[in-house]
Amino acid sequence: MKRISALILLNLAVSLLLSGCWSRRELNDLAIAVAAGVDKVGDRYRLSVQVAIPGQVASKKAGSSQAPATLYTAEGDTLFEAARRMTQISPRKIYFPHLRVFLIGESMARQGIAEILDFLLRDHEFRTDFFLVVTRGVTAEETLKIMTPLETIPANKLFNSLQTAAKAWSPSKAVTLDELINDLIKEGKHPVLTGLEISGDRNIGQTKENILNIYTPSQLQYSGLAVFKLDKLIGWLDEKDSRGYRFLIGEVKSSVGFERCKNQGKVVLEILKTNTKTKGKIVDSRPEMDIKVYVEANVASVECRGLDLTKPETITELETRMEEKVTGLLESVIAKVQKEYKVDIFGFGEVLRRSHPRVWAKMKEDWNEYYFPNLKTHIQVDYTIRRNGTTGNSFLNELKE
Amino acid sequence: MPEVKISLRQLSILTALYTIGSAILIIPSSVANIAKQDAWIAALAGLGFGLLILALHHQLSRMYPGTNLLQMSEKLLGKWVGKTVNLLFLVTLFLGGPVTVLYDIGSFMIIQILPETPIQAILLLFGAIIVLGIRLGIEVLARSAELLFPWFLLLFLSMTVLLLSIVKWERAMPILEHGTGPIFPAVLSFLSIAYLPHIVLLMFYPSSVARPQDAPKAVYIGSLLGGGVLIIVIALTILVLGPDLAAKSAYPSYMLAQKINIGNFLQRIEAIMAVMWFITLFFRITLYMYAIVTGISQLFNIKNYQPLVLPIGWIMVSLAVFIYPNIPFKHDWDKRIWTPYIIIISIGLPLLLLGVHGVRNMFSKSPGKTS
């Protein structure tokens, strides 16, 4: 008797312990969302979710008839409601932890994005490691319909290309949710997000035709930075200004720059390393910023004649001219933002808060309206050219007509 | 009660795990909420004050080596007053200690990992191993602590190392932006979770330790170790997440683990990191419960505490479901009620006992000897 009851007890215990988790969701029950986009239609949110189709991604065979991902779109008074309404069209519940990019439609960004960010932060399914991007001139929904070559899932293309562009070509900025929220909460810094455009013919882009040939008629392309005043988009920085911006906040890892030669042509320099130090100081009870930028570069190509790279003076002269050029770049973006947008996206206020907390406490109320637009900046660029590639003097010098 | 002894090493490890306990989950946000980027300063100061509190406890334990807290208060305050104080102590500690920590682990699981699982299922399973552990006694617990502690250290150190690459020092700037004003309440909040509950440890040390005279040293070592871990966790949340996000997040340490990403390859390991606080929370609840169960058996002169474990464990699990109606209530409770309460029992009670001891000594030549 005792034996039997012990066995029953053991069985009960085992079935309790081995049945696994309640909230388990098997892989074949998941609709893995890789990209999501939100637009505003009137007062309602329109959520579009790009879901990867695992079978299509895994198969190596070319010419499979189905697209690698599918798009579900639903509207709702709130974002969460829209996400749940999606079950009406999706056979599986959408699973968000593998989200790579979150797109925000431009028109929605102009009205404010803070409300949707709270949902993204609060819901446990969203991690904080996806990139937030503003779609420029188009809705987020339309952007998610474009087919992409090389990376079959468009979301992966968006993620990887933003990551690479931010690293190797400076104007794009990869912003994750926690960074964005930190920028929003911080006094003295306003956020920016990278813009995303559809180039070429959108109608072809949405069809498989887009990736049938070597030439892709329609591409997803990052372009410029969106300037936010708190959570509302107020304008754009073009490519040049975006680079200046990223120089100023010290995020440029690698990039390319050029300088005109005395004759015709250009010298191209590859930036290898940059380092920016911003210090705030108070002069005559007004804030001023000392910005020191250190750039290390290599000569990447010489496209003009008569440049003697064997002489150290040439390098020194080139360095001085590059210093002037970078200084000009930085000054122009600061001036533009100070004049046109009047919001401190560079975090100068934050810098001042760190070094002069008491002064900052007095200035923060009028920072964007008064102090920031009139802020004096002293930019000092230290441009160092280290090496000149695998050749010395350019063979262009020896070309005789 | 069977005579049980644990070694000094085991005492140190138990103390360290007890100190880290639930603090590793909830302390970063509560301290960062008050002290912002200076939370690490508050934690350092908290460590200092914590050692003072421990010194007070040791002072008490040195008077009557071989007796535990409840026996002491019975001896000093007299049988009936002592027993009343002890009963109040045990009941309130039961409600404020193990039940709320169990609630913490339950709500952590359903908020972060298993949102659709009924909380009862999690509490029941967690409660079951706690009951099992206590039934087996302090020796078994101490040995399992010895076994699990290296795993905890391994996870903790790997988390720290993996996060170093995304540390940004300027997040801790400016130091003392709002002056030293907010530091004190932050220290209090730190102490109320990390060090003030150490009074509970007096229930089994020095009486259950092999070399009672060295027990205080072992407790100091364990507390320093635990405090060091907490300071590092708080500093990391500030340096990686920033003070604002650290204060807003419900479980900043879990968010920290989510941030780990080495080359897009070593990532999404937060569930493994969560094992860290399963270990520490287990020992936190178990030591609370052990103290309470042995205390109740003493109170009613029951020789063996083991029959009490299961019923009290049941009560703990069922209470943990509804001890707090909602999360804001819990935060409010921690701030307004738990902190004064734990100050009373952890500083007030020892001071009272020391005072009575002093007064008694004045009247009688021979000080109280061990029973």
Chai-1 contact restraints between the chains, C-beta under 6 A:
chainA,res_idxA,chainB,res_idxB,connection_type,confidence,min_distance_angstrom,max_distance_angstrom,comment,restraint_id
A,C21,B,L114,contact,1.0,0.0,6.0,A-B,restraint_1
A,W22,B,E116,contact,1.0,0.0,6.0,A-B,restraint_2
A,W22,B,T117,contact,1.0,0.0,6.0,A-B,restraint_3
A,S23,B,L114,contact,1.0,0.0,6.0,A-B,restraint_4
A,S23,B,E116,contact,1.0,0.0,6.0,A-B,restraint_5
A,S23,B,T117,contact,1.0,0.0,6.0,A-B,restraint_6
A,H124,B,Q112,contact,1.0,0.0,6.0,A-B,restraint_7
A,H124,B,P115,contact,1.0,0.0,6.0,A-B,restraint_8
A,R127,B,Q258,contact,1.0,0.0,6.0,A-B,restraint_9
A,D178,B,L245,contact,1.0,0.0,6.0,A-B,restraint_10
A,N182,B,G242,contact,1.0,0.0,6.0,A-B,restraint_11
A,N182,B,L245,contact,1.0,0.0,6.0,A-B,restraint_12
A,I185,B,D244,contact,1.0,0.0,6.0,A-B,restraint_13
A,R354,B,M173,contact,1.0,0.0,6.0,A-B,restraint_14
A,R354,B,P174,contact,1.0,0.0,6.0,A-B,restraint_15
A,P357,B,P174,contact,1.0,0.0,6.0,A-B,restraint_16
A,P357,B,E177,contact,1.0,0.0,6.0,A-B,restraint_17
